[in-house]
Amino acid sequence: MPYKTKSDLPESVKHVLPTHAQDIYKEAFNSAWEQYKDKEDRRDDASREETAHKVA
């Protein structure tokens, strides 16, 4: 699911990335979430969420 705020990001992202990088990660994830909504656009039977995290 797309992230609305930086505080919604996974702990593994919040504790590793600086604040400005968290903004970039959130925007990249949300963009990939939309871009890879169709299963045929993803590789190796990856879930939509897994693909979006890989892209971000």
CHARMM internal coordinates of N, CA and C (Angstrom, degrees):
IC EDIT
DIST 1 N 1 CA 1.4416
DIST 1 CA 1 C 1.5246
ANGL 1 N 1 CA 1 C 109.51
DIST 1 C 2 N 1.2979
ANGL 1 CA 1 C 2 N 117.74
DIHE 1 N 1 CA 1 C 2 N 145.37
DIST 2 N 2 CA 1.4661
ANGL 1 C 2 N 2 CA 120.26
DIHE 1 CA 1 C 2 N 2 CA -179.70
DIST 2 CA 2 C 1.5310
ANGL 2 N 2 CA 2 C 111.60
DIHE 1 C 2 N 2 CA 2 C -64.60
DIST 2 C 3 N 1.3099
ANGL 2 CA 2 C 3 N 115.23
DIHE 2 N 2 CA 2 C 3 N 152.38
DIST 3 N 3 CA 1.4623
ANGL 2 C 3 N 3 CA 121.33
DIHE 2 CA 2 C 3 N 3 CA 179.36
DIST 3 CA 3 C 1.5261
ANGL 3 N 3 CA 3 C 109.53
DIHE 2 C 3 N 3 CA 3 C -96.82
DIST 3 C 4 N 1.3339
ANGL 3 CA 3 C 4 N 116.40
DIHE 3 N 3 CA 3 C 4 N 130.64
DIST 4 N 4 CA 1.4685
ANGL 3 C 4 N 4 CA 121.16
DIHE 3 CA 3 C 4 N 4 CA 179.61
DIST 4 CA 4 C 1.5194
ANGL 4 N 4 CA 4 C 111.56
DIHE 3 C 4 N 4 CA 4 C -85.56
DIST 4 C 5 N 1.3176
ANGL 4 CA 4 C 5 N 116.54
DIHE 4 N 4 CA 4 C 5 N -36.87
DIST 5 N 5 CA 1.4663
ANGL 4 C 5 N 5 CA 120.67
DIHE 4 CA 4 C 5 N 5 CA -178.46
DIST 5 CA 5 C 1.5243
ANGL 5 N 5 CA 5 C 109.85
DIHE 4 C 5 N 5 CA 5 C -136.36
DIST 5 C 6 N 1.3229
ANGL 5 CA 5 C 6 N 116.02
DIHE 5 N 5 CA 5 C 6 N 165.04
DIST 6 N 6 CA 1.4672
ANGL 5 C 6 N 6 CA 120.28
DIHE 5 CA 5 C 6 N 6 CA 177.16
DIST 6 CA 6 C 1.5167
ANGL 6 N 6 CA 6 C 111.54
DIHE 5 C 6 N 6 CA 6 C -62.34
DIST 6 C 7 N 1.3182
ANGL 6 CA 6 C 7 N 117.36
DIHE 6 N 6 CA 6 C 7 N -30.89
DIST 7 N 7 CA 1.4657
ANGL 6 C 7 N 7 CA 119.79
DIHE 6 CA 6 C 7 N 7 CA -179.36
DIST 7 CA 7 C 1.5271
ANGL 7 N 7 CA 7 C 111.96
DIHE 6 C 7 N 7 CA 7 C -68.32
DIST 7 C 8 N 1.3254
ANGL 7 CA 7 C 8 N 117.54
DIHE 7 N 7 CA 7 C 8 N -16.48
DIST 8 N 8 CA 1.4629
ANGL 7 C 8 N 8 CA 121.78
DIHE 7 CA 7 C 8 N 8 CA 177.34
DIST 8 CA 8 C 1.5286
ANGL 8 N 8 CA 8 C 112.55
DIHE 7 C 8 N 8 CA 8 C -81.85
DIST 8 C 9 N 1.3164
ANGL 8 CA 8 C 9 N 117.58
DIHE 8 N 8 CA 8 C 9 N -13.44
DIST 9 N 9 CA 1.4656
ANGL 8 C 9 N 9 CA 121.27
DIHE 8 CA 8 C 9 N 9 CA -177.96
DIST 9 CA 9 C 1.5281
ANGL 9 N 9 CA 9 C 110.75
DIHE 8 C 9 N 9 CA 9 C -64.17
DIST 9 C 10 N 1.3394
ANGL 9 CA 9 C 10 N 117.34
DIHE 9 N 9 CA 9 C 10 N 154.31
DIST 10 N 10 CA 1.4660
ANGL 9 C 10 N 10 CA 120.41
DIHE 9 CA 9 C 10 N 10 CA 177.24
DIST 10 CA 10 C 1.5346
ANGL 10 N 10 CA 10 C 110.97
DIHE 9 C 10 N 10 CA 10 C -61.14
DIST 10 C 11 N 1.3146
ANGL 10 CA 10 C 11 N 115.78
DIHE 10 N 10 CA 10 C 11 N 150.19
DIST 11 N 11 CA 1.4651
ANGL 10 C 11 N 11 CA 121.28
DIHE 10 CA 10 C 11 N 11 CA 179.33
DIST 11 CA 11 C 1.5280
ANGL 11 N 11 CA 11 C 111.02
DIHE 10 C 11 N 11 CA 11 C -55.92
DIST 11 C 12 N 1.3280
ANGL 11 CA 11 C 12 N 116.89
DIHE 11 N 11 CA 11 C 12 N -37.52
DIST 12 N 12 CA 1.4622
ANGL 11 C 12 N 12 CA 120.41
DIHE 11 CA 11 C 12 N 12 CA -178.45
DIST 12 CA 12 C 1.5245
ANGL 12 N 12 CA 12 C 112.02
DIHE 11 C 12 N 12 CA 12 C -62.80
DIST 12 C 13 N 1.3033
ANGL 12 CA 12 C 13 N 117.69
DIHE 12 N 12 CA 12 C 13 N -25.10
DIST 13 N 13 CA 1.4642
ANGL 12 C 13 N 13 CA 122.02
DIHE 12 CA 12 C 13 N 13 CA 177.32
DIST 13 CA 13 C 1.5256
ANGL 13 N 13 CA 13 C 109.99
DIHE 12 C 13 N 13 CA 13 C -86.64
DIST 13 C 14 N 1.3259
ANGL 13 CA 13 C 14 N 116.36
DIHE 13 N 13 CA 13 C 14 N -45.01
DIST 14 N 14 CA 1.4675
ANGL 13 C 14 N 14 CA 120.82
DIHE 13 CA 13 C 14 N 14 CA -176.28
DIST 14 CA 14 C 1.5250
ANGL 14 N 14 CA 14 C 112.60
DIHE 13 C 14 N 14 CA 14 C -63.18
DIST 14 C 15 N 1.3247
ANGL 14 CA 14 C 15 N 117.23
DIHE 14 N 14 CA 14 C 15 N -34.66
DIST 15 N 15 CA 1.4600
ANGL 14 C 15 N 15 CA 120.02
DIHE 14 CA 14 C 15 N 15 CA -175.66
DIST 15 CA 15 C 1.5235
ANGL 15 N 15 CA 15 C 113.35
DIHE 14 C 15 N 15 CA 15 C -87.89
DIST 15 C 16 N 1.3229
ANGL 15 CA 15 C 16 N 117.31
DIHE 15 N 15 CA 15 C 16 N -8.49
DIST 16 N 16 CA 1.4615
ANGL 15 C 16 N 16 CA 120.14
DIHE 15 CA 15 C 16 N 16 CA -177.43
DIST 16 CA 16 C 1.5284
ANGL 16 N 16 CA 16 C 111.81
DIHE 15 C 16 N 16 CA 16 C -107.89
DIST 16 C 17 N 1.3214
ANGL 16 CA 16 C 17 N 116.70
DIHE 16 N 16 CA 16 C 17 N -39.28
DIST 17 N 17 CA 1.4621
ANGL 16 C 17 N 17 CA 120.27
DIHE 16 CA 16 C 17 N 17 CA -174.88
DIST 17 CA 17 C 1.5270
ANGL 17 N 17 CA 17 C 112.36
DIHE 16 C 17 N 17 CA 17 C -94.55
DIST 17 C 18 N 1.3360
ANGL 17 CA 17 C 18 N 116.71
DIHE 17 N 17 CA 17 C 18 N 143.02
DIST 18 N 18 CA 1.4637
ANGL 17 C 18 N 18 CA 119.16
DIHE 17 CA 17 C 18 N 18 CA 173.52
DIST 18 CA 18 C 1.5303
ANGL 18 N 18 CA 18 C 110.40
DIHE 17 C 18 N 18 CA 18 C -67.55
DIST 18 C 19 N 1.3031
ANGL 18 CA 18 C 19 N 117.02
DIHE 18 N 18 CA 18 C 19 N 165.74
DIST 19 N 19 CA 1.4661
ANGL 18 C 19 N 19 CA 122.58
DIHE 18 CA 18 C 19 N 19 CA -173.75
DIST 19 CA 19 C 1.5209
ANGL 19 N 19 CA 19 C 113.02
DIHE 18 C 19 N 19 CA 19 C -54.09
DIST 19 C 20 N 1.3239
ANGL 19 CA 19 C 20 N 117.97
DIHE 19 N 19 CA 19 C 20 N -48.20
DIST 20 N 20 CA 1.4671
ANGL 19 C 20 N 20 CA 119.34
DIHE 19 CA 19 C 20 N 20 CA -178.03
DIST 20 CA 20 C 1.5275
ANGL 20 N 20 CA 20 C 111.58
DIHE 19 C 20 N 20 CA 20 C -65.45
DIST 20 C 21 N 1.3207
ANGL 20 CA 20 C 21 N 117.56
DIHE 20 N 20 CA 20 C 21 N -33.04
DIST 21 N 21 CA 1.4597
ANGL 20 C 21 N 21 CA 121.14
DIHE 20 CA 20 C 21 N 21 CA 177.80
DIST 21 CA 21 C 1.5306
ANGL 21 N 21 CA 21 C 110.95
DIHE 20 C 21 N 21 CA 21 C -70.95
DIST 21 C 22 N 1.3208
ANGL 21 CA 21 C 22 N 117.36
DIHE 21 N 21 CA 21 C 22 N -30.87
DIST 22 N 22 CA 1.4643
ANGL 21 C 22 N 22 CA 120.74
DIHE 21 CA 21 C 22 N 22 CA 175.96
DIST 22 CA 22 C 1.5245
ANGL 22 N 22 CA 22 C 110.56
DIHE 21 C 22 N 22 CA 22 C -64.26
DIST 22 C 23 N 1.3287
ANGL 22 CA 22 C 23 N 117.06
DIHE 22 N 22 CA 22 C 23 N -38.19
DIST 23 N 23 CA 1.4706
ANGL 22 C 23 N 23 CA 120.78
DIHE 22 CA 22 C 23 N 23 CA 176.20
DIST 23 CA 23 C 1.5245
ANGL 23 N 23 CA 23 C 110.54
DIHE 22 C 23 N 23 CA 23 C -61.76
DIST 23 C 24 N 1.3197
ANGL 23 CA 23 C 24 N 116.20
DIHE 23 N 23 CA 23 C 24 N -44.22
DIST 24 N 24 CA 1.4643
ANGL 23 C 24 N 24 CA 121.43
DIHE 23 CA 23 C 24 N 24 CA 179.40
DIST 24 CA 24 C 1.5211
ANGL 24 N 24 CA 24 C 110.09
DIHE 23 C 24 N 24 CA 24 C -64.11
DIST 24 C 25 N 1.3274
ANGL 24 CA 24 C 25 N 117.20
DIHE 24 N 24 CA 24 C 25 N -44.77
DIST 25 N 25 CA 1.4651
ANGL 24 C 25 N 25 CA 121.90
DIHE 24 CA 24 C 25 N 25 CA 179.18
DIST 25 CA 25 C 1.5279
ANGL 25 N 25 CA 25 C 110.50
DIHE 24 C 25 N 25 CA 25 C -59.01
DIST 25 C 26 N 1.3281
ANGL 25 CA 25 C 26 N 116.40
DIHE 25 N 25 CA 25 C 26 N -46.37
DIST 26 N 26 CA 1.4667
ANGL 25 C 26 N 26 CA 121.31
DIHE 25 CA 25 C 26 N 26 CA -178.95
DIST 26 CA 26 C 1.5249
ANGL 26 N 26 CA 26 C 110.76
DIHE 25 C 26 N 26 CA 26 C -59.89
DIST 26 C 27 N 1.3135
ANGL 26 CA 26 C 27 N 117.00
DIHE 26 N 26 CA 26 C 27 N -46.14
DIST 27 N 27 CA 1.4661
ANGL 26 C 27 N 27 CA 120.74
DIHE 26 CA 26 C 27 N 27 CA -179.31
DIST 27 CA 27 C 1.5282
ANGL 27 N 27 CA 27 C 111.33
DIHE 26 C 27 N 27 CA 27 C -66.98
DIST 27 C 28 N 1.3296
ANGL 27 CA 27 C 28 N 117.27
DIHE 27 N 27 CA 27 C 28 N -40.17
DIST 28 N 28 CA 1.4644
ANGL 27 C 28 N 28 CA 120.94
DIHE 27 CA 27 C 28 N 28 CA 178.50
DIST 28 CA 28 C 1.5265
ANGL 28 N 28 CA 28 C 110.90
DIHE 27 C 28 N 28 CA 28 C -65.68
DIST 28 C 29 N 1.3293
ANGL 28 CA 28 C 29 N 116.80
DIHE 28 N 28 CA 28 C 29 N -42.52
DIST 29 N 29 CA 1.4619
ANGL 28 C 29 N 29 CA 120.81
DIHE 28 CA 28 C 29 N 29 CA 178.48
DIST 29 CA 29 C 1.5214
ANGL 29 N 29 CA 29 C 110.25
DIHE 28 C 29 N 29 CA 29 C -61.43
DIST 29 C 30 N 1.3288
ANGL 29 CA 29 C 30 N 116.66
DIHE 29 N 29 CA 29 C 30 N -49.23
DIST 30 N 30 CA 1.4668
ANGL 29 C 30 N 30 CA 120.68
DIHE 29 CA 29 C 30 N 30 CA -177.49
DIST 30 CA 30 C 1.5237
ANGL 30 N 30 CA 30 C 111.51
DIHE 29 C 30 N 30 CA 30 C -62.62
DIST 30 C 31 N 1.3134
ANGL 30 CA 30 C 31 N 117.23
DIHE 30 N 30 CA 30 C 31 N -37.67
DIST 31 N 31 CA 1.4603
ANGL 30 C 31 N 31 CA 120.96
DIHE 30 CA 30 C 31 N 31 CA 177.73
DIST 31 CA 31 C 1.5314
ANGL 31 N 31 CA 31 C 110.66
DIHE 30 C 31 N 31 CA 31 C -65.93
DIST 31 C 32 N 1.3303
ANGL 31 CA 31 C 32 N 116.19
DIHE 31 N 31 CA 31 C 32 N -45.43
DIST 32 N 32 CA 1.4658
ANGL 31 C 32 N 32 CA 120.51
DIHE 31 CA 31 C 32 N 32 CA 179.19
DIST 32 CA 32 C 1.5240
ANGL 32 N 32 CA 32 C 111.11
DIHE 31 C 32 N 32 CA 32 C -65.83
DIST 32 C 33 N 1.3281
ANGL 32 CA 32 C 33 N 117.51
DIHE 32 N 32 CA 32 C 33 N -33.88
DIST 33 N 33 CA 1.4683
ANGL 32 C 33 N 33 CA 121.90
DIHE 32 CA 32 C 33 N 33 CA 177.87
DIST 33 CA 33 C 1.5301
ANGL 33 N 33 CA 33 C 109.48
DIHE 32 C 33 N 33 CA 33 C -56.96
DIST 33 C 34 N 1.3142
ANGL 33 CA 33 C 34 N 116.12
DIHE 33 N 33 CA 33 C 34 N -43.43
DIST 34 N 34 CA 1.4677
ANGL 33 C 34 N 34 CA 120.84
DIHE 33 CA 33 C 34 N 34 CA 179.02
DIST 34 CA 34 C 1.5240
ANGL 34 N 34 CA 34 C 111.43
DIHE 33 C 34 N 34 CA 34 C -73.97
DIST 34 C 35 N 1.3143
ANGL 34 CA 34 C 35 N 116.76
DIHE 34 N 34 CA 34 C 35 N -42.48
DIST 35 N 35 CA 1.4580
ANGL 34 C 35 N 35 CA 121.33
DIHE 34 CA 34 C 35 N 35 CA -175.44
DIST 35 CA 35 C 1.5264
ANGL 35 N 35 CA 35 C 112.33
DIHE 34 C 35 N 35 CA 35 C -65.32
DIST 35 C 36 N 1.3145
ANGL 35 CA 35 C 36 N 118.38
DIHE 35 N 35 CA 35 C 36 N -35.04
DIST 36 N 36 CA 1.4647
ANGL 35 C 36 N 36 CA 122.28
DIHE 35 CA 35 C 36 N 36 CA -175.22
DIST 36 CA 36 C 1.5239
ANGL 36 N 36 CA 36 C 112.54
DIHE 35 C 36 N 36 CA 36 C -108.74
DIST 36 C 37 N 1.3234
ANGL 36 CA 36 C 37 N 117.14
DIHE 36 N 36 CA 36 C 37 N 34.88
DIST 37 N 37 CA 1.4621
ANGL 36 C 37 N 37 CA 119.69
DIHE 36 CA 36 C 37 N 37 CA -179.36
DIST 37 CA 37 C 1.5268
ANGL 37 N 37 CA 37 C 112.23
DIHE 36 C 37 N 37 CA 37 C -70.00
DIST 37 C 38 N 1.3302
ANGL 37 CA 37 C 38 N 117.29
DIHE 37 N 37 CA 37 C 38 N -26.83
DIST 38 N 38 CA 1.4639
ANGL 37 C 38 N 38 CA 120.77
DIHE 37 CA 37 C 38 N 38 CA 179.04
DIST 38 CA 38 C 1.5235
ANGL 38 N 38 CA 38 C 110.27
DIHE 37 C 38 N 38 CA 38 C -89.59
DIST 38 C 39 N 1.3282
ANGL 38 CA 38 C 39 N 115.55
DIHE 38 N 38 CA 38 C 39 N 129.07
DIST 39 N 39 CA 1.4666
ANGL 38 C 39 N 39 CA 121.19
DIHE 38 CA 38 C 39 N 39 CA -176.29
DIST 39 CA 39 C 1.5276
ANGL 39 N 39 CA 39 C 112.51
DIHE 38 C 39 N 39 CA 39 C -56.16
DIST 39 C 40 N 1.3096
ANGL 39 CA 39 C 40 N 117.64
DIHE 39 N 39 CA 39 C 40 N -35.40
DIST 40 N 40 CA 1.4669
ANGL 39 C 40 N 40 CA 120.15
DIHE 39 CA 39 C 40 N 40 CA -178.22
DIST 40 CA 40 C 1.5329
ANGL 40 N 40 CA 40 C 112.65
DIHE 39 C 40 N 40 CA 40 C -68.64
DIST 40 C 41 N 1.3185
ANGL 40 CA 40 C 41 N 117.49
DIHE 40 N 40 CA 40 C 41 N -13.80
DIST 41 N 41 CA 1.4636
ANGL 40 C 41 N 41 CA 121.16
DIHE 40 CA 40 C 41 N 41 CA 177.30
DIST 41 CA 41 C 1.5250
ANGL 41 N 41 CA 41 C 112.35
DIHE 40 C 41 N 41 CA 41 C -86.59
DIST 41 C 42 N 1.3397
ANGL 41 CA 41 C 42 N 117.43
DIHE 41 N 41 CA 41 C 42 N -9.49
DIST 42 N 42 CA 1.4663
ANGL 41 C 42 N 42 CA 122.03
DIHE 41 CA 41 C 42 N 42 CA -178.10
DIST 42 CA 42 C 1.5184
ANGL 42 N 42 CA 42 C 110.29
DIHE 41 C 42 N 42 CA 42 C -100.47
DIST 42 C 43 N 1.3269
ANGL 42 CA 42 C 43 N 116.09
DIHE 42 N 42 CA 42 C 43 N 158.37
DIST 43 N 43 CA 1.4646
ANGL 42 C 43 N 43 CA 121.70
DIHE 42 CA 42 C 43 N 43 CA -179.72
DIST 43 CA 43 C 1.5257
ANGL 43 N 43 CA 43 C 111.79
DIHE 42 C 43 N 43 CA 43 C -99.13
DIST 43 C 44 N 1.3064
ANGL 43 CA 43 C 44 N 115.23
DIHE 43 N 43 CA 43 C 44 N 150.91
DIST 44 N 44 CA 1.4708
ANGL 43 C 44 N 44 CA 123.20
DIHE 43 CA 43 C 44 N 44 CA 169.03
DIST 44 CA 44 C 1.5231
ANGL 44 N 44 CA 44 C 114.55
DIHE 43 C 44 N 44 CA 44 C 51.75
DIST 44 C 45 N 1.3131
ANGL 44 CA 44 C 45 N 117.95
DIHE 44 N 44 CA 44 C 45 N 40.04
DIST 45 N 45 CA 1.4659
ANGL 44 C 45 N 45 CA 122.40
DIHE 44 CA 44 C 45 N 45 CA 178.86
DIST 45 CA 45 C 1.5304
ANGL 45 N 45 CA 45 C 113.16
DIHE 44 C 45 N 45 CA 45 C 56.01
DIST 45 C 46 N 1.3110
ANGL 45 CA 45 C 46 N 117.21
DIHE 45 N 45 CA 45 C 46 N 27.24
DIST 46 N 46 CA 1.4667
ANGL 45 C 46 N 46 CA 120.91
DIHE 45 CA 45 C 46 N 46 CA 178.73
DIST 46 CA 46 C 1.5243
ANGL 46 N 46 CA 46 C 109.62
DIHE 45 C 46 N 46 CA 46 C -69.84
DIST 46 C 47 N 1.3140
ANGL 46 CA 46 C 47 N 115.82
DIHE 46 N 46 CA 46 C 47 N 147.18
DIST 47 N 47 CA 1.4614
ANGL 46 C 47 N 47 CA 120.19
DIHE 46 CA 46 C 47 N 47 CA 177.01
DIST 47 CA 47 C 1.5271
ANGL 47 N 47 CA 47 C 109.52
DIHE 46 C 47 N 47 CA 47 C -72.38
DIST 47 C 48 N 1.2938
ANGL 47 CA 47 C 48 N 115.06
DIHE 47 N 47 CA 47 C 48 N 164.47
DIST 48 N 48 CA 1.4640
ANGL 47 C 48 N 48 CA 120.73
DIHE 47 CA 47 C 48 N 48 CA 177.93
DIST 48 CA 48 C 1.5309
ANGL 48 N 48 CA 48 C 110.37
DIHE 47 C 48 N 48 CA 48 C -61.32
DIST 48 C 49 N 1.3269
ANGL 48 CA 48 C 49 N 116.44
DIHE 48 N 48 CA 48 C 49 N -43.60
DIST 49 N 49 CA 1.4641
ANGL 48 C 49 N 49 CA 120.82
DIHE 48 CA 48 C 49 N 49 CA -179.58
DIST 49 CA 49 C 1.5268
ANGL 49 N 49 CA 49 C 111.36
DIHE 48 C 49 N 49 CA 49 C -65.88
DIST 49 C 50 N 1.3263
ANGL 49 CA 49 C 50 N 116.54
DIHE 49 N 49 CA 49 C 50 N -43.92
DIST 50 N 50 CA 1.4646
ANGL 49 C 50 N 50 CA 120.41
DIHE 49 CA 49 C 50 N 50 CA 179.56
DIST 50 CA 50 C 1.5314
ANGL 50 N 50 CA 50 C 110.57
DIHE 49 C 50 N 50 CA 50 C -60.47
DIST 50 C 51 N 1.3095
ANGL 50 CA 50 C 51 N 116.53
DIHE 50 N 50 CA 50 C 51 N -43.46
DIST 51 N 51 CA 1.4618
ANGL 50 C 51 N 51 CA 120.95
DIHE 50 CA 50 C 51 N 51 CA 179.39
DIST 51 CA 51 C 1.5219
ANGL 51 N 51 CA 51 C 111.02
DIHE 50 C 51 N 51 CA 51 C -63.65
DIST 51 C 52 N 1.3192
ANGL 51 CA 51 C 52 N 116.88
DIHE 51 N 51 CA 51 C 52 N -43.94
DIST 52 N 52 CA 1.4659
ANGL 51 C 52 N 52 CA 120.25
DIHE 51 CA 51 C 52 N 52 CA -179.66
DIST 52 CA 52 C 1.5282
ANGL 52 N 52 CA 52 C 111.35
DIHE 51 C 52 N 52 CA 52 C -62.91
DIST 52 C 53 N 1.3365
ANGL 52 CA 52 C 53 N 118.02
DIHE 52 N 52 CA 52 C 53 N -38.79
DIST 53 N 53 CA 1.4687
ANGL 52 C 53 N 53 CA 120.46
DIHE 52 CA 52 C 53 N 53 CA 177.49
DIST 53 CA 53 C 1.5269
ANGL 53 N 53 CA 53 C 110.46
DIHE 52 C 53 N 53 CA 53 C -66.35
DIST 53 C 54 N 1.3223
ANGL 53 CA 53 C 54 N 117.31
DIHE 53 N 53 CA 53 C 54 N -39.59
DIST 54 N 54 CA 1.4676
ANGL 53 C 54 N 54 CA 120.09
DIHE 53 CA 53 C 54 N 54 CA 178.81
DIST 54 CA 54 C 1.5210
ANGL 54 N 54 CA 54 C 110.89
DIHE 53 C 54 N 54 CA 54 C -62.98
DIST 54 C 55 N 1.3177
ANGL 54 CA 54 C 55 N 116.89
DIHE 54 N 54 CA 54 C 55 N -41.41
DIST 55 N 55 CA 1.4607
ANGL 54 C 55 N 55 CA 121.15
DIHE 54 CA 54 C 55 N 55 CA 179.73
DIST 55 CA 55 C 1.5261
ANGL 55 N 55 CA 55 C 110.48
DIHE 54 C 55 N 55 CA 55 C -66.33
DIST 55 C 56 N 1.3244
ANGL 55 CA 55 C 56 N 115.96
DIHE 55 N 55 CA 55 C 56 N -43.38
DIST 56 N 56 CA 1.4709
ANGL 55 C 56 N 56 CA 120.16
DIHE 55 CA 55 C 56 N 56 CA -177.72
DIST 56 CA 56 C 1.5137
ANGL 56 N 56 CA 56 C 110.20
DIHE 55 C 56 N 56 CA 56 C -67.14
END
COOR INIT
IC SEED 1 N 1 CA 1 C
IC BUILD
